Amino acid sequence: MKKIFLFLISMVFTVNSYAKEVSVSGIIKEKGNGHEITDATIINGSNREQYVNVGDNGHFQIKLEDTTKNIIIRSDHYYDKTVDLSTLNLAKENSIYLELLPDIAGSGIIRAKKKQEVSQTNLSQDELRYTAGGGGDAVRAIQTLPSVSPSSVGSANIVVRGGDPGDNKYFYDDLELPFIFHFGGVNTVIPTKMIDSVDFYPGGFSAQYGDATGGIIQLNSKNSIPQRFSGDVEGGLIQSGIYLEGNFLGEKKDVEGTDNPVPSSQTSEDEGKIGYRMGFRRTYFELYAPIINKNSDVDFYTYPQSTDYQFVLDGKVKDGTWQIYLLGASDKLGVLGNFGDGLDSSGQSSFNYSNYYETSGVKYSKNLGNGYGLQVSFQQLYNTIDQNFSNNSVVYDVYSYALKTAITKNFNENNFVTFGVIPKYEMDKLHLNVFQLPAPGAGSQSFDPYTAPRVQNEQTIESYYGNGFVDFNLKPIDNLLINPGVNFLKGTHAQQFAADPRLGARYEFIPGQTVKAAAGYYSERPEPQYDAPVYGNPNLDLERTTQFVLGYETKIFTDWSIDVQGWDKQSHNLVGPAVSNPANKYENSVSFRATGVDFFLKKQFTGRFYGWLSYSYSKSEKQDPGTGIWRYSDYDRTNNINLVANAKVTNRWLVGTRVQYMTGTPYSTVGGGVFNQNTGQYVAANDGQSYLVNKNDGRFPAFFQMDVRSDYDFLFDSWKLDFYTEIDNLTNQKNIAQINYNRDYSQQLNVYSFPILPSIGVIASF
């Protein structure tokens, strides 16, 4: 009887115990964006022994005694969070938000292809966005890399290994961009948010890239289907913009545990679903009118206005992917000032400029099976330029179409070959009423625009040209990668043809230690204005360059690396002044040479600190076709040092700085002026010597600038507000951007770049 009584008592307590249990359910998300966290653990805060792991999409359910006061949420890379049960609604699923730890918050992931080029640097979106002095601009950050310098003080336009800015090629995926910068060098026409990463090839690149003798800047889209609707809204004193992404159609499936792009192995998750990304920006330089007017020798009657827009669709089909693109950009500017030879005694010149482009395209990639892959890309482009400089007018409309077809054959995991052809058609409509400009860099100080012959012409030019390539990637032995290939270039005229062999090699003789070398020929079409009928010389040949690179890479610890490269460029057939026959206007008369050494130390974007130190020593020269004398090129910079450092003070606060020092830009000195009786104007006096290229016998003082940037995130449950502050030229250094002269050339007039320039703004992300 006693045993029965004890059994009944125990049953009562057991029933009471079950009756006092409570069930807690919820979903664990990241604070600031609402993305699900799938590796979290829910711990009973009373006994620290009972726990459950979250399931699919961050969901959990745990049964606790009603005496339990709290639960602890724990996940790698996030702060622990203690949640009082009295604050939860036990009748429904609760959303609980965790904050990232500072050693992870904001870390970027480079989604670039495996490094195989000899000269290659990859930057992630976050590295591009948070570089001080760049204003969050993707390509401006490239100026901090070795082999790179700005074309002029304050410009985003880049010079690569001493060459002309026009020698570089810019791509957004497979779309070749007609121009990459607003106003030729203010900021990039594609916002950083639309760019996942950048691959930069300063030289010695493989046969897949043609019609370029400078550097290749490959902007990569995210090339994936967003798994949720999100976006950014930016408001600042310099520019404002909006960015949105999401998906529609298809079956609504979430990918477990991440907001990163869906791996290719999960194609079936997104078949039938279409992802979209869209952006729009507009600048407001007119808000800085008082500062600009005070520090400028020009009067703006149309302040710089730039607008751009982007729209990209992504889709997946069985064994393939597709993308559709629509991009556009517009610039307008009108100024009056003493920035060149004018038409009256005041020396004032007027300048009107407008530029607009719109390009659209389609890319389709498919796995054909048996080791074959196919990629087809089509691009349509319309670009119009309208310039008026005093009494000179140029209206230039371009309509072009390109079709790229590439087939890759994979023999095994380490060996493959790619064959590609890129035929192009272009129709140019020119309306010219201008004086005949001298050839690039040709004796500008002695050029007299008033006595120069004028060209008044309207013409329509149709051109067929293109590229083809064969590119091998071979791994004959472990750790040795060989990249031979040939690029074929057919220009717009019959004589413009080249077959350029190239070879690159990388050998990792021990883990983390790699020696590398590259050599090759590179050809480029003359710019259209130089080989156009009437205005130019249609008999011009291709410009040609040989390049050699020798380098060494080493990894230090897990996230530090050093890259040292020596390089040499020799160019001939460059467009220059007509020497053999002045009636040609332009000839392939100029040679160029450049040599240098680059050093690049980088700390990856992990932990609390990241950044890099780059140093370039180089010398670049052009040979005067009249005298055979070698002179500094217009873009020679002997020393170029950049330090970029960023630190996460907390998980919400990122601060950074950029410090740059460069040897001054070469320029041609002027010894006074001579009065021109025919025009009533002064022209630069001749020093008794003949210069068919700029003599560049003087240099600006060395350039120095320090910039700082701060980003602080105000976190809300499913969105965040990034408040950024950027100060360019913190030390208010007076860097000379240009040297002009007064009307009779008796006084030198220095034009300085911007003084200390603060900027603030906010970016709301959801």
Buried (B, 14 or more C-beta within 10 A) or exposed (E): EEEEEEEEEEEEEEEEEEEEEBEBBBBBBBBBBBBBBBBBBBBBBBEEEBBBEBEEBBBBEBBBEEEBEBBBBBBEBBBEBEBEBEEBEEEEEBEBBBBBBBEBBBBBBBBBEEBEBBBBBBBBBBBBBBBBBBBBBBBBBBBBBBBBBBBBBBBBBBBBBBBBBBBBBBBBBBBBBBBBBBBBBBBBBBBBBBBBBBBBBBBBBBBBBBBBBBBBBBBBBBBBBBBBEBBBBBBBBBBBBBBBBBBEEBEEBBBEBBBEBBEEEEBEBBBEBBBBBBBBBBBBBEEBEEEBEEBBBBBBEBBBBBBBBBBBBBBBBEEBBBBBBBBBBBBBBBBBBBBBBBBEEEBBBBBBBBBBBBBBBBBBBBBEEEEEBBBBBBBBBBBBBBBBBBEBBBBBBBBBEBBBBBBBBBEEEEBBBBEBBBBBBBEBBBBBBBBBBBBBBBBBBBBBBEEEEEBEBEEEBEBEBBBBBBBBBBBEEEEBBBBBBBBBBBBBBEEBBBEBEBBBBBBBEEEEEBEBBBBBBBBBBBBBBBBBEBBBBBBBBBBBBBBBBBBEBEEEEEBEBBBBBBBBBBBBBBBBBBBEEEEBBBBBBBBBBBBBBBBBBBBBBBBBBBBBBBBBBBBBBBBBBBEEBBBBBBBBBBEBBBBBBBBBEEBBBBBBBBBBBBBBBBBBBBEEBBEEEEBEBBBBBEBEEEBBBBBBEBBBEEBBBBBBBBBBBEBBBBBBBBBBBBBBBBEEBEBBBBBBBEBEBEEEEBBBBBBEBEBBBBBBBB
